[in-house]
Amino acid sequence: MEDKKHPLVSVPVITYNSAKTIVETLNSIYDQSYPRMELIVADDCSTDNTVEICQEWVAEHGKRFERVEVISSKQNTGVAANLNRGEDACRGEWVKPIAGDDLLLPTCLQDCMDYVEEHEDVVVLFSRCKAFGASKEWCEYIDKVFDYTFFSLSQEEQLRRLTFEENCIPAAAHFYDRKRVMELGIRNDERIPMLEDWPKWINLLRAGVRFHFLDKETVGYRVGGISTGKPMNANQFKTSRLFFFYYQFPEWMKENKEKAIERALEDECRMYLAYRESEKRVSQVLESKAYRIGKFLLKPFHFINEILNKKK
């Protein structure tokens, strides 16, 4: 029976090698004060036992949800495609995606639903994030990266800011109307496998959506993942280039061709230098005395491993 007072909310959880954190994430969903939820877990071909942990957890706690589905990809496709699989499986009126290492604060879904009931024009809603999981300094830094004054801008100003400047809004805290976003035909851009949020924000804004803001912490954002606190690797370098040339460069060209080309060269150099700095750090590790001694001590074990593999 349909419960008009409590529309069904879908929570797609996106995982990849999340064995150490996924139970904490799932427990935070289970403990929600909101009564009607469905749980979707989309795993991107983890090499650890994430999927097994999720299946065991669902067997014990699945009755809390109106529907549960665990989706496991046979190959690693990147976060954009994985999130698409999770979101495509959702059937609720509203969707609250979450990464397999983040947390929903206890009243997250109820707070979001209270807001959208009072604001009928909401398609996408953001709220505040509470950074955790790293040093106090790092958490304070991440808190400053998110600029919540962004949400006071007009729809046109929001689009311009995300197109011509940096991404300053927290993906972990978004909540959206599934039917309206589907009608707009907007999904995560799989041309950029390792970047799911920024392209989607731009496409939603281009479609005329204005982002709303709930001034309350509803999500715990774990600091220390792939995108925080680590030097740029090859995938991140490629991701930055793809986003730049698909989404930013064409718009800059429309405004000022000479300045756009100059900016493109500057950004390309900046990203390249960041990548080279990352390579330099790796090189320093490989050339260190400690690494060379460790490699020497492990030689017999590598030799034995090779023999065993040949016998298989």
N, C-alpha and C positions, 0 to 999 in steps of 0.2 A: 504493500500500500504506500502511495506517495505521501511524504511528509512535507507539506508546503512550508511549515515553520522551520524545518531543518533540511534544506536542499542537500543532496549528496555531494560530498567533497572528495575528489580523487587526490591521492598523494603518491605520485610516481617518485621512486627512490632510484637514483642513478649510481651504480656501483662499478668499480674496477679495482681489484685487489684491495678490497675494503674490509678484510677479515678482522682487523684489529679494532675497527670502529663501528661496524654495521649494527651490532646488537644495541649499542648505546643510541644510535639513530632510530632504530625500530622501536625501542622502548619509549623514546620521546614522542613518537607518533601514537603508540598504544595509550599513553597517558594523557592524551588530549582531552580537554573538557567537552569538546564538541561531540555530539552523539553519533552522527552518520558519516562514515568514511569508507572508502575502498582503498586498498593498498596494492600498488603495482611496483614490483622490483624489476628493474631492467639492468642486467649485468653485461658488460662489454668484454666477454671472453676472459674473465679473470684467470690468472695462473695459480692463485691460491685457492683456499676453500670457502670463498665468499658465498657461492651459490649454495653449498651444503649447509652452511650456517643459517642462511636465510630460510631454507626449506625446513630445517629443524625448528627454527623460531616460529615459523608459520604454523607448523603442526601443533605447537603448544599454545600459540596466542591468536590464531587465525579467526576464531569465533567472534573476536571483538569487532571485526570488519564485515560489511555487507558483501564484500567480494575481495578475493585476494588472487593475484597472479604473479608468478615469478617467471620472467623472460630471460633466457640465457642465449646470447649470440654465439655462433660457432666460430666466428672470427672477430678480431678486434677492429672496430670501425671508426673509433674516435667518439668524443663526447657528444657532438652534434647529432650524429645518427643514433647513438644510444638513447639520447633524450627523446628523439622523435619516436623511437620504438615504445618508450615508456608512456609518452603522452598520447600516442595513437591508441593505446590499449585502454585509456581512461574513458569512463562512461558518466562521470559525475558532472553536475552543472558548473562547478568551480574546480580549479586545479591548483594544487600547491606542490610544485616540484621541490625536491631536496636532494642534495648530494649525500652519498653514503658515509660521510664523515661529519656532517653538520647535524644540528639539533633543532627541533621545533620546541619553543618554550611552551609551557603547559596550556596557555589559553590562546595560542597562535591562531588556530582556525576559527574559534569563536570570535576573537577580536576582529579578524578579517571579515567574517560574515556580518557582524554587527555594523561594520563600516559600510559594506556594499548595500545592506538593507536601507540605510539612510541616504545613500547616493546612487540613484538608479542609473546614472550615466557611466558608471565604472565598468571599464573593460579590463584594465590592468591596474593592480594596486601594489604599491611598495610600502614597506615599513622599515623600521630601524633594525640593524643587526647588532648582536653582542659578540664581539670578538673574544675567542678563548683558545687555549691549547698551546700557547707559546709564552715567551717572556712578556712581562708587563709593557716593556718598551715596544715590542713588536705589535702587541694588541692595540696600544695607543696609536701607533703609526697607521695601522689598518683603519682604525676608527676615523682618522683624519682624511684618509683617501676617499671615503664616502662623503659626498657633498649633498646634504639633504635640502639645501636651499634650491637645488635644481628643480624640485617639485613645485616651487612657487612660480616657475616660469610658464609662459603661455605654451601652447602646443607647438607653435612654430619655433619658439625660442628653445624648447627642449630638443627639437630635431636638429636645429643648427648647432647647438652645443655638442651633441653626441657625434655629429658629422665632422665638425671642424676642430674639436678639442678631444680630451681624453674621456674614457668611460668612467664616470664618477658615481654610479648608482649600484646598489648591492643586488646581484642576481639571486643570492640566497633568500632574499626577502620578497620575491615577487609572487603574486597570486592573481589568477586571471579567469575570465569567463570563457569556458571552453567553446561554447557554441558560437559566440561572436568572433573569437579568434579564428575558428574553423571557417566561418563565413567569409572572412577576409583572405583566407587561403595562405595564412602565414605560418611557416614552420621554421625549424632551425636549419640554417644554411649548411648543407653537407659538403659544399665545395670547400669549406674551411673546417676540416674535421675536428680540430682541437679548440674551437671557439664557438660556443653555443649562444652566448647572451648578447653581446654587442650588436652583431648583425640583426638579430631578431628585434632588438629595441628600435633600431633605425627603420626597419621594414614596417613595424607597427606604427611608428610616428609618421612615416610617409603615407600610411593608409588613413591618417587623420585621427589616430588614437592619442589622447592625452593621458599621461601617467598620473594617477592619484597617489596620495601619500597619507599613511596612517602614522601619526607621530608617537609610536610606541615600539619598544623592542619586542619582536615576536620570534626571532630566529637566533640560534647560536651559530656563529660562523667560525669554523676551525681554522686557525692560522697555521701555516706551515705546509700547505699542500703544494701542488705543482707550480702554482702561480705566485707563491709568496715566499720570499726569503731565499731564493735560489737564483744562480746566474742563468741567463738565457741559454737554452739548449737548441739543437737543430730544429726540432719540431716547433718550438715557440718562435724561433726566427722565421721559419716558413709561414707560420700562422700570421705573424705580424705583417709580413709582406703581402699575403693573400688578402687580408682584411683591408690593408691600405689601398691596394690597387682595385679591389672590387667596390669598395664603399666610399673612400675618401677622395682619392685622386680624381675620379670623374666629376665630383661636385666642385672641387677646387678649380678644375679646368674651365668650368662654366663661368666662374667668377673672374678669374685672372690667369690666363694661360702661362705667362712668364713666371708669375709668382708660384703657380702650381708646380711647374717643372722644377723651380728652385727648391720648393718645399719637398718635392719628391726625392730630389737628390740628397737633401739634408737628412730626411728620414731614413733613406736607404743607407746612408753612411752611418747614421746613429745606430740603426739596428745591426748593421754589419759589425761595427766596432764592439757592440755589446756581445755579439756572438763570438767575436775573436777573443774578447776578454774571458769569456767562458772557456774557450778552448785553451787559453793560456793557463788558466787555473788547473784544468785537467792535466795539462802538460807538466806543470810544476809538481803535481802529485806523482805522476808516472816517473819523473826523474829524481824524486826524493830518495834519500838513502834508506829510509824506513820501508818504502815500497819495494825497492830492489832487494833488500834483505828478506822481506816477507815472500816475495816471488821466488827467491832462491830456496827458502825453507819448504815451500809448497811444491817444488818440482817433483819429488818422489810421489806425492799423492796424485798429481796430474798424470804421471807416467802409469801408475796403477789403474787409474780411471780409464785411460786410453785402452789398456789391455782388456779390462773388463767389458768395455763397449764393443771391442772387436769380437769378443766371444759371443755376444748376443746375436 
